[in-house]
Amino acid sequence: MDTVTALGLIAGTLTTLSFAPQIVRARRTGSTADLSLATLVVFLAGVLLWLAYGVVRADPAIIAANAATAGLIGLLLSMKTKNG
């Protein structure tokens, strides 16, 4: 693995993991009232576009990070719609 790919994978891992505390908190409290639905939807759209970009470029760091982030945002969105 080259240095640039490693850098991308580390950056992607950190930004993706930044959603973990929010998911833990939402599950623990049962509340997603403090999450903006519009922000989550727009962010998901951006992440999906980055994922498409990564696929076109065949860049594993971009693909992995954005696929994982999309999954976490999808989880938050499902919790948001379920909890109101």
C-alpha angles and dihedrals in degrees: 000000000000124000095252093054091047090051090051092049092050092047091047092049093052095047092045093049090052087080094056097081091051092051092047091049093047091050093046096048097032088225131115095166091117092057118093111229091203092052092050093048094047092044091050090051090053093047091050090051090050088050090053089048090052091050092050090048092042089229111159094198093054092043096049096044096047095042090053093044091049089053092051093046089048089054091050090048092051090049090047094052092044095048096039 
